[in-house]
Amino acid sequence: MAPGRYRRSGTVLARRATSREEIQTLEGAVVATAGDWILRGQHGEEWPVSDARFRDSYEGPLDEDRD
């Protein structure tokens, strides 16, 4: 990691968009297209992420049996 850069960690739920859909984010309505990922945070907030960015930025899925 370069100086002054930080990495966020946490858990999100993710599902794949199968068609165009409008997502209500904290900043307003955003359109997700088929193949994008719709993420849901700890407080129920949702946001779309492109497939390329999702695969580059997120790890998982977590093993449900792990603590």
DANORNOR-V777136 format. One record per backbone hydrogen bond with DSSP energy under -1.0 kcal/mol. NH is the residue of the N-H (numbers start at 0). CO is the residue of the C=O. Records with the same first field share a line. If there is no record, write none. Layout:
NH->CO ; CO
//
This chain:
4->1
12->39
14->37
16->35
20->31
22->29
24->27
29->22
31->20
34->16
35->32
36->48
37->14
38->46
39->12
40->44
43->40
46->38
48->36
53->49
54->50
55->51
56->52
57->53
65->62
//
